[in-house]
Amino acid sequence: MLLTFIAGALLVTDSPSSVGMSQARLEIAASLLNGEIERGNLGAGSILVARHGKIVLDRGFGRLSSRQGSPGVTKDSVYLLASITKPVTACALMLLVERGKVLLDDKVSRYLPEFAGEDRSNVRVRDLLSHTSGLPDMLPENTELRRANAPLHRFVAGAFTTPLRYVPGTSFAYQSMGTLLAGAIVEKVAGISLREFERREIFEPLGMKSSSLGVGSIPVAGTVQAWVSPASNPQDTNRFGPNSSYWRDMGHPWGGMHSTTRDLAVLLQTFLNGGVYGNKRVFSSPTVKAMITDQNTQQQAPWGLGWALRHSKVWNFFGDLLSASAFGHAGATGTVAWADPETQLLCVVLTDRLLDEGRLLRLLSNAVAASIED
């Protein structure tokens, strides 16, 4: 795969025609999103599209919540990202790899000796990032831990002993618990919390001022409220639901990050730039290439290091029209962020609900990709 980077490009606002894109076709994407809100299928949605470092669509629709008088969504509204958190956790771990502190082929037990017994001794660090560790997506006791408002270290302890689903490295299964242990390695090696490491090493250098692992300094009520099924138990919803203070500020490495479309666009543009944003190099070029290159050729389950790839088997909400080099991630709160190095196009869509198993996100991605005219 030939990767072409645009060194240092900064995101600036310009017209679609300046980067070979159609304003009318981009309006189709915007109307698709706004239409779902007007029909009451979504409560909130934001979309940002950029090409060659130029933002050509940047809008928000709906309201922060269903409460009467709730403020309207803007292009700067903050959302719970859900699983888009995973590649950001991977970014943190890869910074330690490029600084000579972690090896991808090291056994996880080298850094987390409590992760031992049976086949756990064969799980490598890279397996945590490419979903080949054999760990489950969620712990069997996940609901009980959440209902008890258990701290994150209780989930880590559970991941140390939970049975593996298959021999490490021999198969693929999407798994949040691998990302949890990747975050635990960052904390062990760096000697600080993952949320603090990401703040210092990723968010601040890139100027991602509205991003945090956990809700950070923003009140939960000031963010877009994730959709909750009317059939949910009200007591459980209040205690550990997606808008509870507990869940929003837990800082879980697999799904607890908050951000905006613009901040995520900065991260994606940094990858399109080969690790540089403006005059700041945050990731090395080899790190970027490794993270967006298929690591699972033996398993025939395309995935990078943290990032999903265009032909990944799961969580691929990138539509039908992107090139084979595209990468990104999606989240169960109705979010997707992707970039295509071949066309230098990126797109971030954040909503409050996953509709029809991600069909809307695929439709939006197609409309955005089809806006290219050159």
Secondary structure, 3 states (H helix, E strand, C coil): CCCCCCCCCCCEECCHHHHCECHHHHHHHHHHHHHHHHCCCCCEEEEEEEECCEEEEEEEEEECCCCCCCCECCCCCCEECHHHHHHHHHHHHHHHHHCCCCCCCCEHHHCCCCCCCHHHHHCEHHHHHHCCCCCCCCCCCHHHHHHCCCCHHHHHHHHHHCCCCCCCCCCCCCCHHHHHHHHHHHHHHHCCCHHHHHHHHHHHHHCCCCCEECCCCCCHHHCCCCCCCCCCCHHHHHHHCCCCHHHHCCCCCCCCEEECHHHHHHHHHHHHCCCEECCEECCCHHHHHHHCCCCCCCCCCCCCCCCEECCCCCCCCCCCCCCCCCEEEEECCCEEEEEECCCCEEEEEEECCCCHHHHHHHHHHHHHHCCECC
